Amino acid sequence: MRPEEKIRDQETIDTITQLINNGAEKMSVIMRHSDRFYHKDTAMEAFMGLTEKGKEFAMKLGSQLPERPRPRLFSSPFGRCIETAYLIDKGYIKTHCVFNGHNSQAVELSPFYIKDIHKAIDLVRDIGNGNFLRKWFDREISENIMLNPEIAADTIADFMVKQISAIDDGEIAICVSHDWNLFPLKEYKLGLPHEDYGSVGYLESVIVFEKEGKNYIANYQKEPIPL
């Protein structure tokens, strides 16, 4: 039985709202998917969808997004991320009666940094998720299993900055991803090690935004800092 994980939808909405009110001009939000099912067989990992609670909270987050900036949705190719993005969109449409187009998938939002999924999952089972992440960040896991974590963090951050450039004025990029995509950003870009700041909850986010020609990064646990 996995421990119940926090749902951080309200923290994400509150941070987006605060940044908009403080003058953020363009914004790119990377968030973990909503609450999902798990399976003992690692071969099924990519196919685990959302629980009913997860569906409800994804819809709720979408319904609480402000009408402007209007969301453009991106996601990992994994089903639970596509499903989360779809339901965020439907929640937004239900509230604001505005159609946003379709979700776009991006490899940078997937677990692209995992080079050997079976060995990685076996290690997590043996030593636990938190210890696995620390060993990854301390370069104690072979790069045949996991990509260099700083390269992973830079790749994800660069993707988020590119979304700011790609979206139009009056839009916000909502990018649905995985907790392991957020952990490197928190470790290397925000200085928030998981041992001190906890695991990444469902619908928790890291936000990259532009203000007065400069890029910043923030989340609910950290005030904006230059990126």
matplotlib code that plots the C-alpha trace (Angstrom):
import matplotlib.pyplot as plt

x = [0.0, 1.5, 1.3, -1.4, 0.2, -0.8, -2.8, -1.3, -3.8, -4.7, -1.0, -0.6, -3.6, -2.6, 1.0, -0.3, -2.7, -0.1, 2.4, -0.1, -1.1, 2.6, 3.1, 4.3, 3.8, 4.2, 4.1, 5.0, 3.8, 5.1, 3.0, 2.7, -0.3, -3.3, -3.8, -3.4, -3.5, -0.4, 0.5, 2.9, 4.1, 6.6, 5.6, 2.2, 3.7, 3.1, -0.6, -1.8, -4.6, -6.2, -8.3, -11.8, -10.3, -7.6, -10.1, -12.1, -9.1, -7.8, -11.2, -11.3, -7.9, -9.0, -12.2, -10.2, -7.8, -8.5, -10.0, -6.9, -4.2, -5.9, -4.2, -2.3, -2.0, 1.1, 1.8, 4.0, 2.9, 2.0, -1.8, -2.2, -0.6, -2.7, -5.8, -4.9, -4.3, -7.6, -9.6, -7.9, -9.0, -12.5, -12.7, -11.5, -14.1, -16.9, -16.2, -15.2, -16.9, -13.7, -12.3, -8.5, -7.6, -5.9, -3.2, 0.4, 2.7, 6.4, 9.3, 10.8, 7.8, 8.3, 10.8, 13.4, 16.2, 15.5, 17.9, 17.0, 13.5, 13.8, 17.0, 15.7, 12.5, 14.4, 16.6, 13.6, 12.1, 15.3, 16.2, 13.1, 12.2, 13.8, 17.1, 17.1, 16.6, 19.5, 21.8, 20.8, 21.5, 24.8, 25.9, 25.9, 23.7, 25.3, 24.4, 23.5, 20.5, 19.8, 20.9, 23.1, 20.6, 21.8, 21.5, 17.9, 17.2, 18.6, 16.7, 13.4, 14.1, 15.1, 11.8, 9.8, 11.6, 10.9, 7.2, 7.2, 8.6, 6.2, 2.9, 1.0, 0.3, -2.6, -1.7, -0.2, 1.5, 0.2, 2.6, 1.6, 4.5, 5.8, 7.2, 10.6, 10.6, 9.9, 12.4, 15.5, 14.1, 13.5, 17.0, 19.1, 17.0, 15.2, 17.5, 14.7, 16.1, 13.3, 14.8, 13.8, 10.9, 9.1, 7.8, 6.2, 2.4, -0.1, -0.8, 2.2, 4.0, 7.1, 6.5, 8.9, 7.8, 8.9, 8.8, 10.4, 12.5, 13.9, 13.1, 12.3, 11.4, 9.2, 6.9, 4.7, 7.7, 10.0, 9.8, 10.8, 14.5, 16.3, 16.6]
y = [0.0, 3.3, 6.2, 8.8, 11.8, 15.4, 17.2, 20.6, 22.1, 25.1, 25.9, 25.9, 28.2, 30.5, 30.9, 31.5, 34.1, 35.9, 36.0, 37.5, 40.1, 40.9, 41.7, 38.4, 39.0, 35.4, 32.2, 28.6, 26.1, 22.6, 20.4, 16.8, 14.9, 14.3, 11.3, 8.1, 4.3, 2.1, -1.4, -4.0, -4.8, -2.1, -2.9, -1.3, 1.9, 4.0, 2.9, 3.8, 6.3, 8.7, 7.7, 9.2, 11.6, 12.5, 13.3, 15.5, 17.5, 18.0, 19.4, 21.6, 23.1, 23.9, 25.5, 27.7, 29.1, 32.7, 33.4, 35.4, 34.4, 31.6, 28.2, 26.3, 22.7, 20.5, 17.1, 14.1, 11.2, 9.1, 8.5, 10.0, 13.3, 13.4, 12.7, 15.4, 18.0, 17.1, 17.5, 20.7, 22.0, 20.8, 22.4, 25.7, 25.5, 24.6, 27.8, 30.3, 28.8, 29.3, 26.5, 26.2, 23.8, 20.5, 19.3, 19.0, 16.2, 16.9, 14.5, 17.0, 16.4, 12.7, 10.6, 11.1, 11.0, 7.3, 5.2, 1.8, 1.7, -1.8, -1.1, 2.3, 0.8, -2.0, 0.5, 2.5, -0.7, -1.6, 1.8, 3.9, 6.9, 9.5, 7.7, 7.0, 10.7, 11.6, 9.1, 10.4, 14.0, 13.0, 11.2, 7.8, 6.2, 5.1, 7.3, 4.0, 4.0, 7.8, 10.8, 13.3, 15.1, 18.7, 18.0, 16.8, 20.0, 22.2, 20.4, 20.8, 24.5, 25.3, 23.7, 25.9, 29.0, 28.1, 27.8, 31.4, 32.5, 30.2, 31.3, 34.5, 37.4, 36.6, 32.9, 30.7, 27.3, 24.6, 21.6, 18.3, 16.1, 13.7, 14.2, 13.1, 16.0, 18.5, 17.2, 18.2, 21.7, 22.0, 20.7, 22.6, 25.7, 26.5, 25.1, 23.0, 19.5, 17.0, 15.9, 19.4, 20.4, 17.1, 15.1, 16.6, 16.4, 15.8, 18.9, 20.6, 23.0, 24.9, 28.2, 29.9, 33.4, 36.6, 40.0, 43.2, 41.1, 38.7, 35.1, 33.9, 30.6, 30.1, 27.7, 27.8, 27.1, 29.7, 33.4, 34.1, 34.0, 34.7, 31.7]
z = [0.0, -1.1, 1.3, 0.4, -1.4, -1.1, -3.7, -4.3, -6.8, -4.6, -4.1, -7.8, -8.4, -5.6, -7.0, -10.6, -9.3, -7.1, -10.0, -12.4, -9.8, -9.3, -13.0, -14.6, -18.4, -19.7, -17.8, -18.2, -15.6, -15.2, -12.9, -11.8, -13.1, -10.8, -8.4, -10.3, -10.0, -9.4, -10.6, -9.3, -12.8, -14.0, -17.6, -16.8, -15.4, -18.5, -18.7, -15.2, -15.5, -13.0, -10.0, -9.6, -7.1, -9.5, -12.3, -9.9, -8.8, -12.4, -13.4, -10.3, -11.1, -14.6, -13.4, -11.0, -13.7, -14.5, -17.9, -18.9, -19.5, -21.5, -21.1, -23.8, -22.8, -23.2, -21.6, -21.4, -23.7, -20.7, -20.4, -16.9, -18.1, -21.2, -19.1, -16.6, -19.3, -21.0, -17.7, -16.8, -20.2, -19.7, -16.3, -17.8, -20.6, -18.2, -16.2, -19.0, -22.1, -24.1, -26.3, -26.2, -29.0, -28.4, -26.0, -27.5, -26.3, -25.6, -24.9, -22.4, -20.2, -20.2, -18.2, -20.9, -18.3, -17.5, -19.6, -18.1, -16.6, -15.1, -13.3, -12.1, -10.7, -9.1, -7.3, -6.1, -4.7, -3.0, -1.4, -1.6, -3.8, -1.6, -1.3, -5.0, -5.8, -3.5, -5.1, -8.6, -7.6, -6.0, -9.2, -7.5, -10.1, -13.4, -16.4, -18.2, -15.8, -15.3, -17.3, -15.5, -13.2, -14.0, -17.7, -17.0, -15.0, -17.7, -20.5, -18.6, -17.7, -21.3, -22.5, -20.1, -21.3, -24.9, -24.1, -22.9, -26.3, -28.2, -26.6, -27.6, -25.3, -23.1, -22.9, -20.2, -21.0, -18.7, -19.0, -17.3, -16.4, -13.7, -10.1, -11.3, -13.8, -11.0, -8.5, -10.5, -11.0, -7.3, -6.4, -8.9, -9.9, -6.7, -4.0, -2.5, -1.7, -1.2, 2.2, 3.6, 1.4, 0.9, -2.0, -5.1, -4.6, -7.3, -9.4, -7.6, -10.0, -10.7, -12.7, -15.1, -16.0, -17.8, -16.3, -17.7, -20.2, -17.6, -16.7, -13.2, -11.5, -8.5, -6.7, -3.7, -1.4, -3.0, -3.9, -7.5, -8.3, -11.6, -13.9]

ax = plt.figure().add_subplot(projection="3d")
ax.plot(x, y, z, "-o")
ax.set_aspect("equal")
plt.show()
